[in-house]
């Protein structure tokens, strides 16, 4: 699997999660479910954080053109209860749109990316490694959101990769003859 394929899955799963969250009461989205947490307490806090991380790494660090300036907020302590879910999703959609366009441009995923732009001694990673970090980060927080949804007494949407992957049938499932058997028959001729 490659970055583009996995990001396409994440984009589809995001849309499903967002559609689900729109149906939840606002109070559930803002409820403090991680009381001992330093920065992120609610579903909306985590949604905003996931978007901030992707925007920071992909658009701020890699492309030097972050989206966060169009959606001003405190990304360190988001306190997302002050924002409507629609505002968070608009910000997320813009980041997603720009990331999709970037990946569609077929960037060199082996290119080195400095993690701290203004530090000449900064560590570097490949763009591929950075993208996998961003995507893995989202998956981890999406799992937290699913748990929070359960804590609120709801059943979260099914967001597993297998739900979104295109089914591949085997020749036996499709009713096609088994090619190995056909080859065995021709060997006898």
Phi and psi in degrees as a GROMACS rama.xvg file:
@    title "Ramachandran Plot"
@    xaxis  label "Phi"
@    yaxis  label "Psi"
@TYPE xy
-117.847  172.852  UNK-2
-56.4239  -46.5922  UNK-3
-62.2639  -42.7516  UNK-4
-64.0144  -44.8209  UNK-5
-70.4075  -37.4328  UNK-6
-65.618  -35.7495  UNK-7
-61.3548  -42.2403  UNK-8
-60.1039  -48.9471  UNK-9
-58.6814  -39.0599  UNK-10
-62.6039  -43.9174  UNK-11
-66.0825  -42.276  UNK-12
-65.4588  -38.5312  UNK-13
-57.192  -48.6105  UNK-14
-58.2561  -41.5798  UNK-15
-63.7827  -44.8336  UNK-16
-63.2821  -45.6287  UNK-17
-61.0819  -43.536  UNK-18
-59.5203  -41.3854  UNK-19
-64.1097  -46.7415  UNK-20
-65.1435  -30.2092  UNK-21
-60.0256  -26.8018  UNK-22
-85.9262  -12.2392  UNK-23
-80.1885  151.565  UNK-24
-62.4723  144.11  UNK-25
-54.0509  -39.8056  UNK-26
-61.1254  -35.3294  UNK-27
-67.4243  -38.5404  UNK-28
-67.475  -28.3573  UNK-29
-98.4215  -7.39443  UNK-30
-62.4351  135.408  UNK-31
-77.0768  99.7652  UNK-32
-103.814  -8.67491  UNK-33
-124.762  76.0502  UNK-34
-62.5012  -34.6173  UNK-35
-87.191  1.23869  UNK-36
-70.3436  148.296  UNK-37
-75.4478  -41.4257  UNK-38
-127.2  -33.0641  UNK-39
-116.75  120.139  UNK-40
-118.811  -23.3121  UNK-41
-131.169  171.944  UNK-42
-59.1958  -45.7436  UNK-43
-65.1889  -35.6534  UNK-44
-58.1836  -45.6187  UNK-45
-68.7369  -39.1787  UNK-46
-59.1243  -46.1764  UNK-47
-65.9834  -41.1155  UNK-48
-61.7484  -44.6728  UNK-49
-59.1672  -43.2942  UNK-50
-65.5502  -43.1203  UNK-51
-59.003  -42.4127  UNK-52
-65.1719  -45.3385  UNK-53
-62.9567  -44.0749  UNK-54
-61.6653  -44.7234  UNK-55
-60.0192  -54.0348  UNK-56
-73.1727  -49.6304  UNK-57
-76.6318  -46.5483  UNK-58
-94.346  -38.3012  UNK-59
-75.6724  -52.9298  UNK-60
-80.5312  -52.8618  UNK-61
-71.5477  -47.9174  UNK-62
-100.894  -13.2477  UNK-63
67.5886  24.6446  UNK-64
-146.31  70.5952  UNK-65
-69.0012  155.197  UNK-66
-89.1174  -23.0795  UNK-67
-52.2166  -31.7942  UNK-68
-61.7968  -25.9645  UNK-69
-79.6083  -16.1915  UNK-70
-131.165  68.7022  UNK-71
-62.0296  131.366  UNK-72
-167.198  168.375  UNK-73
-84.3213  104.067  UNK-74
-76.352  -17.2215  UNK-75
-75.8493  -46.3692  UNK-76
-127.924  84.6121  UNK-77
-63.4775  -31.6135  UNK-78
41.3334  59.6241  UNK-79
-66.7836  -11.6547  UNK-80
-61.2711  -19.7877  UNK-81
-79.0888  -7.85521  UNK-82
-112.107  141.379  UNK-83
-69.8206  146.858  UNK-84
-54.8096  -39.5531  UNK-85
-59.6828  -37.0467  UNK-86
-65.3331  -45.1999  UNK-87
-62.2395  -42.636  UNK-88
-69.3594  -34.1264  UNK-89
-62.441  -45.5579  UNK-90
-59.4234  -46.9032  UNK-91
-62.0992  -41.6953  UNK-92
-62.4803  -39.4999  UNK-93
-66.5028  -42.5819  UNK-94
-62.6148  -45.4105  UNK-95
-60.4618  -45.5762  UNK-96
-58.3848  -45.4204  UNK-97
-68.8368  -37.5937  UNK-98
-66.2081  -42.6838  UNK-99
-59.6662  -44.6741  UNK-100
-62.5209  -40.8696  UNK-101
-62.1527  -47.4259  UNK-102
-67.6387  -33.7264  UNK-103
-65.1562  -23.4535  UNK-104
-76.3275  -0.362723  UNK-105
53.874  60.7702  UNK-106
-66.3455  158.265  UNK-107
-73.2849  104.028  UNK-108
-72.199  -10.6091  UNK-109
-90.3408  -4.93357  UNK-110
-64.0325  144.449  UNK-111
-80.5285  140.479  UNK-112
-126.134  124.944  UNK-113
-76.3994  130.43  UNK-114
-73.0552  -31.1457  UNK-115
-122.458  109.084  UNK-116
-63.0923  -36.4889  UNK-117
-97.3465  18.2254  UNK-118
-119.178  107.051  UNK-119
-58.2672  -25.1386  UNK-120
-93.4958  8.53982  UNK-121
-60.4318  146.238  UNK-122
-65.1422  154.363  UNK-123
-125.401  154.801  UNK-124
-136.044  167.673  UNK-125
-79.6179  158.812  UNK-126
-58.9378  -37.7767  UNK-127
-58.5463  -47.0935  UNK-128
-63.1333  -41.3703  UNK-129
-63.9223  -42.7579  UNK-130
-64.5475  -41.2676  UNK-131
-64.9923  -36.0327  UNK-132
-61.4879  -47.1441  UNK-133
-61.4342  -44.6845  UNK-134
-70.3239  -40.2157  UNK-135
-64.3133  -39.8899  UNK-136
-57.1694  -45.2102  UNK-137
-63.683  -43.291  UNK-138
-60.741  -42.6611  UNK-139
-61.221  -45.2576  UNK-140
-73.8677  -30.0058  UNK-141
-64.0007  -37.2896  UNK-142
-63.9381  -39.2696  UNK-143
-62.4255  -42.6851  UNK-144
-62.1608  -42.1247  UNK-145
-60.6417  -41.5445  UNK-146
-63.8624  -41.942  UNK-147
-62.1652  -39.7384  UNK-148
-59.998  -42.4508  UNK-149
-64.1933  -41.4967  UNK-150
-60.5772  -28.7989  UNK-151
-82.0508  -2.54267  UNK-152
91.1703  13.3715  UNK-153
-108.094  164.916  UNK-154
-102.597  118.636  UNK-155
-69.5181  158.58  UNK-156
-68.0581  154.699  UNK-157
-81.5162  113.566  UNK-158
-116.687  10.1304  UNK-159
-59.3517  150.053  UNK-160
-53.0917  -40.426  UNK-161
-61.8238  -21.6658  UNK-162
-70.8514  -28.286  UNK-163
-104.919  -17.5005  UNK-164
-71.6242  147.12  UNK-165
-73.1409  128.352  UNK-166
-64.6398  140.72  UNK-167
-116.675  122.602  UNK-168
-97.0438  148.192  UNK-169
-85.9417  164.69  UNK-170
-61.1582  -34.5343  UNK-171
-66.0493  -39.1491  UNK-172
-68.6272  -33.5123  UNK-173
-82.9072  -4.59398  UNK-174
82.4646  10.4914  UNK-175
-79.0953  152.026  UNK-176
-64.1055  148.645  UNK-177
-73.8253  117.39  UNK-178
-62.9409  -33.6665  UNK-179
-63.5356  -39.5055  UNK-180
-66.2495  -41.7773  UNK-181
-62.4192  -38.6136  UNK-182
-67.2424  -38.237  UNK-183
-61.4676  -39.2773  UNK-184
-66.4515  -36.7193  UNK-185
-75.2345  -24.9568  UNK-186
-63.9626  -29.2975  UNK-187
-78.2307  -17.126  UNK-188
